Every structure is written in structure tokens, then in C-alpha cells.
Amino acid sequence: MIPNQCSFCRGTLAEGKTEFMVRIGSEIIVIKDVPAYICDQCNESYFTPDTSRRIDAILEAVRTGPVCGKPLAAIEVRMEG
Ligand SMILES: [Zn+2]
């Protein structure tokens, strides 16, 4: 389930909302207003199993057909070295 402290930095998790970003092929999908538990120190986000399922459902809808969304510009930069 959801840890009550961050497993990376031991910071405290607070309930909030975040953006979930994932790349599918050449498209970047950003899901806004995702309920999450967010670390107050490193901003790592944790999702409940229910939220993860809803994210998966949205990504599946994006993969399999047109979905109502707003196209965004994305900039891709490669880190050198
Ligand atoms: Zn943290």
C-alpha cells in the first residue's frame, strides 16, 4: 500500500495532487490532477492501487483510440556524457 514516509529520503508524505507523465512511442501523455501522496522533501509521488488502476485505464484508452485531451508541445533533450 502507501508508505507513510518516503522510501528514498524518509521525508513525510502529504496528500495532494500531481501530474503523471509517461511516454508512449513518440507521444508524451500528461495526466493532470492525479491524487497522490507527495514527499515534502524530494517530491516523489506515491499512488494508491486505485489511482494506479485509473492511470492504467487512461493510458489504455490513449493507446487504443482517440481520447479527449489537449495536445501539448514537448521538448526532448538528451543528456550528454
Ligand atoms: Zn522523499
PDB file of the backbone (N, CA, C, O) and the ligand in Angstrom, with CONECT records:
HET     ZN  A 101       1
ATOM      1  N   MET A   1       0.845  -1.210   0.000  1.00  0.00           N
ATOM      2  CA  MET A   1       0.000   0.000   0.000  1.00  0.00           C
ATOM      3  C   MET A   1       0.880   1.260   0.000  1.00  0.00           C
ATOM      4  O   MET A   1       1.960   1.277  -0.591  1.00  0.00           O
ATOM      5  N   ILE A   2       0.406   2.291   0.660  1.00  0.00           N
ATOM      6  CA  ILE A   2       1.145   3.550   0.653  1.00  0.00           C
ATOM      7  C   ILE A   2       2.008   3.644   1.910  1.00  0.00           C
ATOM      8  O   ILE A   2       1.494   3.536   3.024  1.00  0.00           O
ATOM      9  N   PRO A   3       3.300   3.842   1.741  1.00  0.00           N
ATOM     10  CA  PRO A   3       4.148   4.013   2.926  1.00  0.00           C
ATOM     11  C   PRO A   3       3.826   5.344   3.596  1.00  0.00           C
ATOM     12  O   PRO A   3       3.346   6.263   2.933  1.00  0.00           O
ATOM     13  N   ASN A   4       4.076   5.462   4.881  1.00  0.00           N
ATOM     14  CA  ASN A   4       3.811   6.770   5.490  1.00  0.00           C
ATOM     15  C   ASN A   4       5.034   7.672   5.510  1.00  0.00           C
ATOM     16  O   ASN A   4       4.972   8.819   5.953  1.00  0.00           O
ATOM     17  N   GLN A   5       6.137   7.140   5.028  1.00  0.00           N
ATOM     18  CA  GLN A   5       7.246   8.051   4.757  1.00  0.00           C
ATOM     19  C   GLN A   5       7.921   7.643   3.451  1.00  0.00           C
ATOM     20  O   GLN A   5       7.796   6.512   2.982  1.00  0.00           O
ATOM     21  N   CYS A   6       8.638   8.606   2.889  1.00  0.00           N
ATOM     22  CA  CYS A   6       9.266   8.410   1.593  1.00  0.00           C
ATOM     23  C   CYS A   6      10.342   7.329   1.688  1.00  0.00           C
ATOM     24  O   CYS A   6      11.171   7.350   2.598  1.00  0.00           O
ATOM     25  N   SER A   7      10.323   6.381   0.739  1.00  0.00           N
ATOM     26  CA  SER A   7      11.312   5.312   0.804  1.00  0.00           C
ATOM     27  C   SER A   7      12.665   5.755   0.242  1.00  0.00           C
ATOM     28  O   SER A   7      13.648   5.023   0.356  1.00  0.00           O
ATOM     29  N   PHE A   8      12.723   6.932  -0.358  1.00  0.00           N
ATOM     30  CA  PHE A   8      14.001   7.434  -0.868  1.00  0.00           C
ATOM     31  C   PHE A   8      14.729   8.283   0.169  1.00  0.00           C
ATOM     32  O   PHE A   8      15.914   8.077   0.432  1.00  0.00           O
ATOM     33  N   CYS A   9      14.010   9.237   0.755  1.00  0.00           N
ATOM     34  CA  CYS A   9      14.693  10.196   1.634  1.00  0.00           C
ATOM     35  C   CYS A   9      14.106  10.232   3.035  1.00  0.00           C
ATOM     36  O   CYS A   9      14.548  11.029   3.863  1.00  0.00           O
ATOM     37  N   ARG A  10      13.122   9.389   3.320  1.00  0.00           N
ATOM     38  CA  ARG A  10      12.493   9.355   4.646  1.00  0.00           C
ATOM     39  C   ARG A  10      11.729  10.641   4.956  1.00  0.00           C
ATOM     40  O   ARG A  10      11.461  10.942   6.119  1.00  0.00           O
ATOM     41  N   GLY A  11      11.382  11.392   3.925  1.00  0.00           N
ATOM     42  CA  GLY A  11      10.563  12.580   4.125  1.00  0.00           C
ATOM     43  C   GLY A  11       9.136  12.190   4.453  1.00  0.00           C
ATOM     44  O   GLY A  11       8.763  11.020   4.365  1.00  0.00           O
ATOM     45  N   THR A  12       8.348  13.173   4.829  1.00  0.00           N
ATOM     46  CA  THR A  12       6.950  12.936   5.178  1.00  0.00           C
ATOM     47  C   THR A  12       6.075  13.046   3.936  1.00  0.00           C
ATOM     48  O   THR A  12       6.268  13.932   3.104  1.00  0.00           O
ATOM     49  N   LEU A  13       5.111  12.134   3.820  1.00  0.00           N
ATOM     50  CA  LEU A  13       4.208  12.175   2.679  1.00  0.00           C
ATOM     51  C   LEU A  13       2.948  12.952   3.035  1.00  0.00           C
ATOM     52  O   LEU A  13       2.377  12.770   4.111  1.00  0.00           O
ATOM     53  N   ALA A  14       2.524  13.814   2.131  1.00  0.00           N
ATOM     54  CA  ALA A  14       1.296  14.578   2.338  1.00  0.00           C
ATOM     55  C   ALA A  14       0.378  14.342   1.149  1.00  0.00           C
ATOM     56  O   ALA A  14       0.831  14.211   0.012  1.00  0.00           O
ATOM     57  N   GLU A  15      -0.924  14.290   1.430  1.00  0.00           N
ATOM     58  CA  GLU A  15      -1.894  14.088   0.372  1.00  0.00           C
ATOM     59  C   GLU A  15      -1.951  15.322  -0.517  1.00  0.00           C
ATOM     60  O   GLU A  15      -1.986  16.450  -0.027  1.00  0.00           O
ATOM     61  N   GLY A  16      -1.959  15.102  -1.811  1.00  0.00           N
ATOM     62  CA  GLY A  16      -2.023  16.234  -2.718  1.00  0.00           C
ATOM     63  C   GLY A  16      -2.326  15.758  -4.122  1.00  0.00           C
ATOM     64  O   GLY A  16      -2.826  14.651  -4.322  1.00  0.00           O
ATOM     65  N   LYS A  17      -2.023  16.594  -5.084  1.00  0.00           N
ATOM     66  CA  LYS A  17      -2.236  16.234  -6.483  1.00  0.00           C
ATOM     67  C   LYS A  17      -0.960  16.464  -7.257  1.00  0.00           C
ATOM     68  O   LYS A  17      -0.178  17.365  -6.954  1.00  0.00           O
ATOM     69  N   THR A  18      -0.765  15.636  -8.259  1.00  0.00           N
ATOM     70  CA  THR A  18       0.450  15.753  -9.043  1.00  0.00           C
ATOM     71  C   THR A  18       0.127  15.532 -10.512  1.00  0.00           C
ATOM     72  O   THR A  18      -1.017  15.255 -10.873  1.00  0.00           O
ATOM     73  N   GLU A  19       1.137  15.655 -11.346  1.00  0.00           N
ATOM     74  CA  GLU A  19       0.994  15.327 -12.759  1.00  0.00           C
ATOM     75  C   GLU A  19       1.752  14.040 -13.015  1.00  0.00           C
ATOM     76  O   GLU A  19       2.878  13.860 -12.553  1.00  0.00           O
ATOM     77  N   PHE A  20       1.119  13.153 -13.756  1.00  0.00           N
ATOM     78  CA  PHE A  20       1.752  11.902 -14.109  1.00  0.00           C
ATOM     79  C   PHE A  20       2.117  11.976 -15.581  1.00  0.00           C
ATOM     80  O   PHE A  20       1.256  12.218 -16.427  1.00  0.00           O
ATOM     81  N   MET A  21       3.384  11.768 -15.887  1.00  0.00           N
ATOM     82  CA  MET A  21       3.846  11.908 -17.262  1.00  0.00           C
ATOM     83  C   MET A  21       4.449  10.600 -17.732  1.00  0.00           C
ATOM     84  O   MET A  21       5.237   9.971 -17.026  1.00  0.00           O
ATOM     85  N   VAL A  22       4.068  10.199 -18.935  1.00  0.00           N
ATOM     86  CA  VAL A  22       4.620   8.964 -19.478  1.00  0.00           C
ATOM     87  C   VAL A  22       4.750   9.130 -20.981  1.00  0.00           C
ATOM     88  O   VAL A  22       4.011   9.893 -21.603  1.00  0.00           O
ATOM     89  N   ARG A  23       5.693   8.411 -21.549  1.00  0.00           N
ATOM     90  CA  ARG A  23       5.894   8.475 -22.984  1.00  0.00           C
ATOM     91  C   ARG A  23       5.380   7.200 -23.623  1.00  0.00           C
ATOM     92  O   ARG A  23       5.732   6.097 -23.204  1.00  0.00           O
ATOM     93  N   ILE A  24       4.542   7.356 -24.643  1.00  0.00           N
ATOM     94  CA  ILE A  24       4.083   6.193 -25.397  1.00  0.00           C
ATOM     95  C   ILE A  24       4.517   6.418 -26.831  1.00  0.00           C
ATOM     96  O   ILE A  24       3.967   7.276 -27.521  1.00  0.00           O
ATOM     97  N   GLY A  25       5.493   5.658 -27.282  1.00  0.00           N
ATOM     98  CA  GLY A  25       6.023   5.860 -28.626  1.00  0.00           C
ATOM     99  C   GLY A  25       6.605   7.253 -28.713  1.00  0.00           C
ATOM    100  O   GLY A  25       7.496   7.612 -27.944  1.00  0.00           O
ATOM    101  N   SER A  26       6.092   8.052 -29.669  1.00  0.00           N
ATOM    102  CA  SER A  26       6.622   9.401 -29.833  1.00  0.00           C
ATOM    103  C   SER A  26       5.735  10.425 -29.143  1.00  0.00           C
ATOM    104  O   SER A  26       5.933  11.629 -29.305  1.00  0.00           O
ATOM    105  N   GLU A  27       4.770   9.962 -28.384  1.00  0.00           N
ATOM    106  CA  GLU A  27       3.867  10.892 -27.721  1.00  0.00           C
ATOM    107  C   GLU A  27       4.104  10.924 -26.223  1.00  0.00           C
ATOM    108  O   GLU A  27       4.382   9.903 -25.594  1.00  0.00           O
ATOM    109  N   ILE A  28       3.989  12.113 -25.672  1.00  0.00           N
ATOM    110  CA  ILE A  28       4.105  12.286 -24.238  1.00  0.00           C
ATOM    111  C   ILE A  28       2.682  12.479 -23.694  1.00  0.00           C
ATOM    112  O   ILE A  28       1.951  13.358 -24.149  1.00  0.00           O
ATOM    113  N   ILE A  29       2.314  11.677 -22.752  1.00  0.00           N
ATOM    114  CA  ILE A  29       0.993  11.795 -22.142  1.00  0.00           C
ATOM    115  C   ILE A  29       1.162  12.375 -20.742  1.00  0.00           C
ATOM    116  O   ILE A  29       1.926  11.850 -19.931  1.00  0.00           O
ATOM    117  N   VAL A  30       0.458  13.439 -20.472  1.00  0.00           N
ATOM    118  CA  VAL A  30       0.487  14.037 -19.151  1.00  0.00           C
ATOM    119  C   VAL A  30      -0.919  13.956 -18.572  1.00  0.00           C
ATOM    120  O   VAL A  30      -1.873  14.450 -19.171  1.00  0.00           O
ATOM    121  N   ILE A  31      -1.040  13.342 -17.424  1.00  0.00           N
ATOM    122  CA  ILE A  31      -2.336  13.284 -16.739  1.00  0.00           C
ATOM    123  C   ILE A  31      -2.261  14.251 -15.567  1.00  0.00           C
ATOM    124  O   ILE A  31      -1.417  14.118 -14.680  1.00  0.00           O
ATOM    125  N   LYS A  32      -3.160  15.223 -15.584  1.00  0.00           N
ATOM    126  CA  LYS A  32      -3.140  16.247 -14.549  1.00  0.00           C
ATOM    127  C   LYS A  32      -4.042  15.879 -13.382  1.00  0.00           C
ATOM    128  O   LYS A  32      -4.918  15.022 -13.498  1.00  0.00           O
ATOM    129  N   ASP A  33      -3.815  16.537 -12.270  1.00  0.00           N
ATOM    130  CA  ASP A  33      -4.687  16.403 -11.093  1.00  0.00           C
ATOM    131  C   ASP A  33      -4.808  14.960 -10.616  1.00  0.00           C
ATOM    132  O   ASP A  33      -5.892  14.498 -10.260  1.00  0.00           O
ATOM    133  N   VAL A  34      -3.685  14.262 -10.614  1.00  0.00           N
ATOM    134  CA  VAL A  34      -3.698  12.884 -10.134  1.00  0.00           C
ATOM    135  C   VAL A  34      -3.532  12.906  -8.610  1.00  0.00           C
ATOM    136  O   VAL A  34      -2.542  13.433  -8.102  1.00  0.00           O
ATOM    137  N   PRO A  35      -4.497  12.334  -7.881  1.00  0.00           N
ATOM    138  CA  PRO A  35      -4.341  12.312  -6.425  1.00  0.00           C
ATOM    139  C   PRO A  35      -3.144  11.451  -6.040  1.00  0.00           C
ATOM    140  O   PRO A  35      -2.981  10.341  -6.545  1.00  0.00           O
ATOM    141  N   ALA A  36      -2.326  11.959  -5.161  1.00  0.00           N
ATOM    142  CA  ALA A  36      -1.093  11.257  -4.810  1.00  0.00           C
ATOM    143  C   ALA A  36      -0.662  11.639  -3.409  1.00  0.00           C
ATOM    144  O   ALA A  36      -1.133  12.621  -2.834  1.00  0.00           O
ATOM    145  N   TYR A  37       0.239  10.844  -2.880  1.00  0.00           N
ATOM    146  CA  TYR A  37       0.916  11.197  -1.631  1.00  0.00           C
ATOM    147  C   TYR A  37       2.302  11.656  -2.027  1.00  0.00           C
ATOM    148  O   TYR A  37       3.069  10.909  -2.635  1.00  0.00           O
ATOM    149  N   ILE A  38       2.614  12.887  -1.678  1.00  0.00           N
ATOM    150  CA  ILE A  38       3.817  13.518  -2.196  1.00  0.00           C
ATOM    151  C   ILE A  38       4.793  13.789  -1.063  1.00  0.00           C
ATOM    152  O   ILE A  38       4.419  14.322  -0.018  1.00  0.00           O
ATOM    153  N   CYS A  39       6.038  13.420  -1.282  1.00  0.00           N
ATOM    154  CA  CYS A  39       7.089  13.641  -0.290  1.00  0.00           C
ATOM    155  C   CYS A  39       7.368  15.142  -0.164  1.00  0.00           C
ATOM    156  O   CYS A  39       7.540  15.841  -1.162  1.00  0.00           O
ATOM    157  N   ASP A  40       7.407  15.619   1.080  1.00  0.00           N
ATOM    158  CA  ASP A  40       7.640  17.053   1.265  1.00  0.00           C
ATOM    159  C   ASP A  40       9.108  17.430   1.062  1.00  0.00           C
ATOM    160  O   ASP A  40       9.444  18.614   1.064  1.00  0.00           O
ATOM    161  N   GLN A  41       9.967  16.458   0.890  1.00  0.00           N
ATOM    162  CA  GLN A  41      11.388  16.788   0.703  1.00  0.00           C
ATOM    163  C   GLN A  41      11.868  16.596  -0.732  1.00  0.00           C
ATOM    164  O   GLN A  41      12.531  17.475  -1.283  1.00  0.00           O
ATOM    165  N   CYS A  42      11.542  15.454  -1.346  1.00  0.00           N
ATOM    166  CA  CYS A  42      12.080  15.213  -2.695  1.00  0.00           C
ATOM    167  C   CYS A  42      10.999  15.206  -3.766  1.00  0.00           C
ATOM    168  O   CYS A  42      11.296  15.021  -4.947  1.00  0.00           O
ATOM    169  N   ASN A  43       9.719  15.410  -3.355  1.00  0.00           N
ATOM    170  CA  ASN A  43       8.601  15.475  -4.302  1.00  0.00           C
ATOM    171  C   ASN A  43       8.300  14.165  -5.015  1.00  0.00           C
ATOM    172  O   ASN A  43       7.575  14.157  -6.010  1.00  0.00           O
ATOM    173  N   GLU A  44       8.832  13.084  -4.531  1.00  0.00           N
ATOM    174  CA  GLU A  44       8.455  11.783  -5.077  1.00  0.00           C
ATOM    175  C   GLU A  44       6.965  11.547  -4.805  1.00  0.00           C
ATOM    176  O   GLU A  44       6.477  11.841  -3.714  1.00  0.00           O
ATOM    177  N   SER A  45       6.245  11.013  -5.803  1.00  0.00           N
ATOM    178  CA  SER A  45       4.807  10.790  -5.640  1.00  0.00           C
ATOM    179  C   SER A  45       4.506   9.314  -5.465  1.00  0.00           C
ATOM    180  O   SER A  45       5.118   8.460  -6.107  1.00  0.00           O
ATOM    181  N   TYR A  46       3.568   9.031  -4.599  1.00  0.00           N
ATOM    182  CA  TYR A  46       3.108   7.659  -4.394  1.00  0.00           C
ATOM    183  C   TYR A  46       1.623   7.603  -4.700  1.00  0.00           C
ATOM    184  O   TYR A  46       0.860   8.481  -4.296  1.00  0.00           O
ATOM    185  N   PHE A  47       1.219   6.559  -5.422  1.00  0.00           N
ATOM    186  CA  PHE A  47      -0.189   6.428  -5.792  1.00  0.00           C
ATOM    187  C   PHE A  47      -0.816   5.240  -5.074  1.00  0.00           C
ATOM    188  O   PHE A  47      -0.154   4.236  -4.811  1.00  0.00           O
ATOM    189  N   THR A  48      -2.089   5.368  -4.764  1.00  0.00           N
ATOM    190  CA  THR A  48      -2.810   4.225  -4.216  1.00  0.00           C
ATOM    191  C   THR A  48      -3.068   3.232  -5.352  1.00  0.00           C
ATOM    192  O   THR A  48      -3.030   3.612  -6.522  1.00  0.00           O
ATOM    193  N   PRO A  49      -3.330   1.960  -5.018  1.00  0.00           N
ATOM    194  CA  PRO A  49      -3.625   0.973  -6.077  1.00  0.00           C
ATOM    195  C   PRO A  49      -4.798   1.414  -6.934  1.00  0.00           C
ATOM    196  O   PRO A  49      -4.808   1.180  -8.143  1.00  0.00           O
ATOM    197  N   ASP A  50      -5.795   2.056  -6.315  1.00  0.00           N
ATOM    198  CA  ASP A  50      -6.948   2.522  -7.066  1.00  0.00           C
ATOM    199  C   ASP A  50      -6.543   3.589  -8.085  1.00  0.00           C
ATOM    200  O   ASP A  50      -6.981   3.555  -9.235  1.00  0.00           O
ATOM    201  N   THR A  51      -5.712   4.527  -7.659  1.00  0.00           N
ATOM    202  CA  THR A  51      -5.241   5.575  -8.567  1.00  0.00           C
ATOM    203  C   THR A  51      -4.402   4.972  -9.689  1.00  0.00           C
ATOM    204  O   THR A  51      -4.516   5.388 -10.842  1.00  0.00           O
ATOM    205  N   SER A  52      -3.557   3.989  -9.353  1.00  0.00           N
ATOM    206  CA  SER A  52      -2.740   3.333 -10.377  1.00  0.00           C
ATOM    207  C   SER A  52      -3.614   2.672 -11.431  1.00  0.00           C
ATOM    208  O   SER A  52      -3.315   2.716 -12.625  1.00  0.00           O
ATOM    209  N   ARG A  53      -4.703   2.056 -10.969  1.00  0.00           N
ATOM    210  CA  ARG A  53      -5.624   1.429 -11.915  1.00  0.00           C
ATOM    211  C   ARG A  53      -6.255   2.462 -12.834  1.00  0.00           C
ATOM    212  O   ARG A  53      -6.421   2.228 -14.030  1.00  0.00           O
ATOM    213  N   ARG A  54      -6.607   3.623 -12.251  1.00  0.00           N
ATOM    214  CA  ARG A  54      -7.227   4.661 -13.080  1.00  0.00           C
ATOM    215  C   ARG A  54      -6.224   5.223 -14.084  1.00  0.00           C
ATOM    216  O   ARG A  54      -6.587   5.545 -15.215  1.00  0.00           O
ATOM    217  N   ILE A  55      -4.963   5.341 -13.670  1.00  0.00           N
ATOM    218  CA  ILE A  55      -3.919   5.792 -14.606  1.00  0.00           C
ATOM    219  C   ILE A  55      -3.789   4.775 -15.743  1.00  0.00           C
ATOM    220  O   ILE A  55      -3.741   5.140 -16.917  1.00  0.00           O
ATOM    221  N   ASP A  56      -3.733   3.489 -15.370  1.00  0.00           N
ATOM    222  CA  ASP A  56      -3.619   2.443 -16.392  1.00  0.00           C
ATOM    223  C   ASP A  56      -4.778   2.492 -17.374  1.00  0.00           C
ATOM    224  O   ASP A  56      -4.590   2.311 -18.577  1.00  0.00           O
ATOM    225  N   ALA A  57      -5.991   2.740 -16.851  1.00  0.00           N
ATOM    226  CA  ALA A  57      -7.173   2.784 -17.711  1.00  0.00           C
ATOM    227  C   ALA A  57      -7.069   3.946 -18.699  1.00  0.00           C
ATOM    228  O   ALA A  57      -7.429   3.804 -19.868  1.00  0.00           O
ATOM    229  N   ILE A  58      -6.578   5.092 -18.231  1.00  0.00           N
ATOM    230  CA  ILE A  58      -6.416   6.249 -19.115  1.00  0.00           C
ATOM    231  C   ILE A  58      -5.366   5.952 -20.184  1.00  0.00           C
ATOM    232  O   ILE A  58      -5.565   6.259 -21.360  1.00  0.00           O
ATOM    233  N   LEU A  59      -4.246   5.351 -19.769  1.00  0.00           N
ATOM    234  CA  LEU A  59      -3.184   5.061 -20.734  1.00  0.00           C
ATOM    235  C   LEU A  59      -3.652   4.037 -21.763  1.00  0.00           C
ATOM    236  O   LEU A  59      -3.293   4.120 -22.938  1.00  0.00           O
ATOM    237  N   GLU A  60      -4.452   3.075 -21.317  1.00  0.00           N
ATOM    238  CA  GLU A  60      -5.004   2.081 -22.230  1.00  0.00           C
ATOM    239  C   GLU A  60      -5.923   2.758 -23.248  1.00  0.00           C
ATOM    240  O   GLU A  60      -5.897   2.424 -24.432  1.00  0.00           O
ATOM    241  N   ALA A  61      -6.733   3.707 -22.785  1.00  0.00           N
ATOM    242  CA  ALA A  61      -7.634   4.439 -23.683  1.00  0.00           C
ATOM    243  C   ALA A  61      -6.837   5.249 -24.697  1.00  0.00           C
ATOM    244  O   ALA A  61      -7.220   5.352 -25.863  1.00  0.00           O
ATOM    245  N   VAL A  62      -5.720   5.826 -24.242  1.00  0.00           N
ATOM    246  CA  VAL A  62      -4.886   6.612 -25.149  1.00  0.00           C
ATOM    247  C   VAL A  62      -4.255   5.709 -26.204  1.00  0.00           C
ATOM    248  O   VAL A  62      -4.150   6.077 -27.374  1.00  0.00           O
ATOM    249  N   ARG A  63      -3.840   4.524 -25.772  1.00  0.00           N
ATOM    250  CA  ARG A  63      -3.173   3.584 -26.667  1.00  0.00           C
ATOM    251  C   ARG A  63      -4.124   3.044 -27.729  1.00  0.00           C
ATOM    252  O   ARG A  63      -3.733   2.842 -28.878  1.00  0.00           O
ATOM    253  N   THR A  64      -5.375   2.813 -27.338  1.00  0.00           N
ATOM    254  CA  THR A  64      -6.285   2.097 -28.222  1.00  0.00           C
ATOM    255  C   THR A  64      -7.182   3.000 -29.050  1.00  0.00           C
ATOM    256  O   THR A  64      -7.882   2.516 -29.939  1.00  0.00           O
ATOM    257  N   GLY A  65      -7.178   4.283 -28.784  1.00  0.00           N
ATOM    258  CA  GLY A  65      -8.043   5.118 -29.594  1.00  0.00           C
ATOM    259  C   GLY A  65      -7.916   6.576 -29.231  1.00  0.00           C
ATOM    260  O   GLY A  65      -7.154   6.960 -28.343  1.00  0.00           O
ATOM    261  N   PRO A  66      -8.692   7.388 -29.949  1.00  0.00           N
ATOM    262  CA  PRO A  66      -8.651   8.812 -29.639  1.00  0.00           C
ATOM    263  C   PRO A  66      -9.217   9.059 -28.251  1.00  0.00           C
ATOM    264  O   PRO A  66     -10.190   8.427 -27.839  1.00  0.00           O
ATOM    265  N   VAL A  67      -8.615   9.955 -27.560  1.00  0.00           N
ATOM    266  CA  VAL A  67      -9.064  10.277 -26.225  1.00  0.00           C
ATOM    267  C   VAL A  67      -9.185  11.792 -26.144  1.00  0.00           C
ATOM    268  O   VAL A  67      -8.432  12.515 -26.796  1.00  0.00           O
ATOM    269  N   CYS A  68     -10.118  12.264 -25.355  1.00  0.00           N
ATOM    270  CA  CYS A  68     -10.294  13.702 -25.224  1.00  0.00           C
ATOM    271  C   CYS A  68      -9.123  14.279 -24.463  1.00  0.00           C
ATOM    272  O   CYS A  68      -8.918  13.976 -23.288  1.00  0.00           O
ATOM    273  N   GLY A  69      -8.371  15.098 -25.129  1.00  0.00           N
ATOM    274  CA  GLY A  69      -7.227  15.693 -24.466  1.00  0.00           C
ATOM    275  C   GLY A  69      -6.754  16.881 -25.249  1.00  0.00           C
ATOM    276  O   GLY A  69      -7.174  17.112 -26.383  1.00  0.00           O
ATOM    277  N   LYS A  70      -5.875  17.631 -24.632  1.00  0.00           N
ATOM    278  CA  LYS A  70      -5.361  18.836 -25.247  1.00  0.00           C
ATOM    279  C   LYS A  70      -3.934  18.547 -25.691  1.00  0.00           C
ATOM    280  O   LYS A  70      -3.111  18.158 -24.862  1.00  0.00           O
ATOM    281  N   PRO A  71      -3.610  18.723 -26.975  1.00  0.00           N
ATOM    282  CA  PRO A  71      -2.225  18.492 -27.402  1.00  0.00           C
ATOM    283  C   PRO A  71      -1.289  19.499 -26.742  1.00  0.00           C
ATOM    284  O   PRO A  71      -1.603  20.684 -26.627  1.00  0.00           O
ATOM    285  N   LEU A  72      -0.135  19.002 -26.312  1.00  0.00           N
ATOM    286  CA  LEU A  72       0.849  19.863 -25.671  1.00  0.00           C
ATOM    287  C   LEU A  72       2.139  19.805 -26.484  1.00  0.00           C
ATOM    288  O   LEU A  72       2.446  18.790 -27.109  1.00  0.00           O
ATOM    289  N   ALA A  73       2.870  20.878 -26.469  1.00  0.00           N
ATOM    290  CA  ALA A  73       4.193  20.839 -27.070  1.00  0.00           C
ATOM    291  C   ALA A  73       5.140  20.184 -26.078  1.00  0.00           C
ATOM    292  O   ALA A  73       5.029  20.399 -24.871  1.00  0.00           O
ATOM    293  N   ALA A  74       6.056  19.398 -26.577  1.00  0.00           N
ATOM    294  CA  ALA A  74       7.041  18.775 -25.702  1.00  0.00           C
ATOM    295  C   ALA A  74       8.430  19.061 -26.264  1.00  0.00           C
ATOM    296  O   ALA A  74       8.621  19.148 -27.477  1.00  0.00           O
ATOM    297  N   ILE A  75       9.377  19.203 -25.371  1.00  0.00           N
ATOM    298  CA  ILE A  75      10.764  19.409 -25.791  1.00  0.00           C
ATOM    299  C   ILE A  75      11.569  18.227 -25.281  1.00  0.00           C
ATOM    300  O   ILE A  75      11.547  17.904 -24.093  1.00  0.00           O
ATOM    301  N   GLU A  76      12.270  17.599 -26.188  1.00  0.00           N
ATOM    302  CA  GLU A  76      13.079  16.455 -25.791  1.00  0.00           C
ATOM    303  C   GLU A  76      14.550  16.832 -25.861  1.00  0.00           C
ATOM    304  O   GLU A  76      15.033  17.314 -26.886  1.00  0.00           O
ATOM    305  N   VAL A  77      15.230  16.616 -24.798  1.00  0.00           N
ATOM    306  CA  VAL A  77      16.641  16.954 -24.724  1.00  0.00           C
ATOM    307  C   VAL A  77      17.389  15.712 -24.270  1.00  0.00           C
ATOM    308  O   VAL A  77      16.943  15.016 -23.358  1.00  0.00           O
ATOM    309  N   ARG A  78      18.502  15.433 -24.886  1.00  0.00           N
ATOM    310  CA  ARG A  78      19.316  14.297 -24.468  1.00  0.00           C
ATOM    311  C   ARG A  78      20.428  14.804 -23.550  1.00  0.00           C
ATOM    312  O   ARG A  78      21.087  15.803 -23.839  1.00  0.00           O
ATOM    313  N   MET A  79      20.618  14.098 -22.449  1.00  0.00           N
ATOM    314  CA  MET A  79      21.690  14.479 -21.548  1.00  0.00           C
ATOM    315  C   MET A  79      22.992  13.918 -22.098  1.00  0.00           C
ATOM    316  O   MET A  79      23.113  12.713 -22.323  1.00  0.00           O
ATOM    317  N   GLU A  80      23.950  14.783 -22.310  1.00  0.00           N
ATOM    318  CA  GLU A  80      25.221  14.341 -22.892  1.00  0.00           C
ATOM    319  C   GLU A  80      26.167  13.863 -21.792  1.00  0.00           C
ATOM    320  O   GLU A  80      26.136  14.341 -20.658  1.00  0.00           O
ATOM    321  N   GLY A  81      26.976  12.935 -22.160  1.00  0.00           N
ATOM    322  CA  GLY A  81      28.008  12.456 -21.221  1.00  0.00           C
ATOM    323  C   GLY A  81      27.423  11.600 -20.126  1.00  0.00           C
ATOM    324  O   GLY A  81      28.155  11.121 -19.259  1.00  0.00           O
TER     325      GLY A  81
HETATM  326 ZN    ZN A 101      11.431  11.839  -0.461  1.00  0.00          ZN2+
END
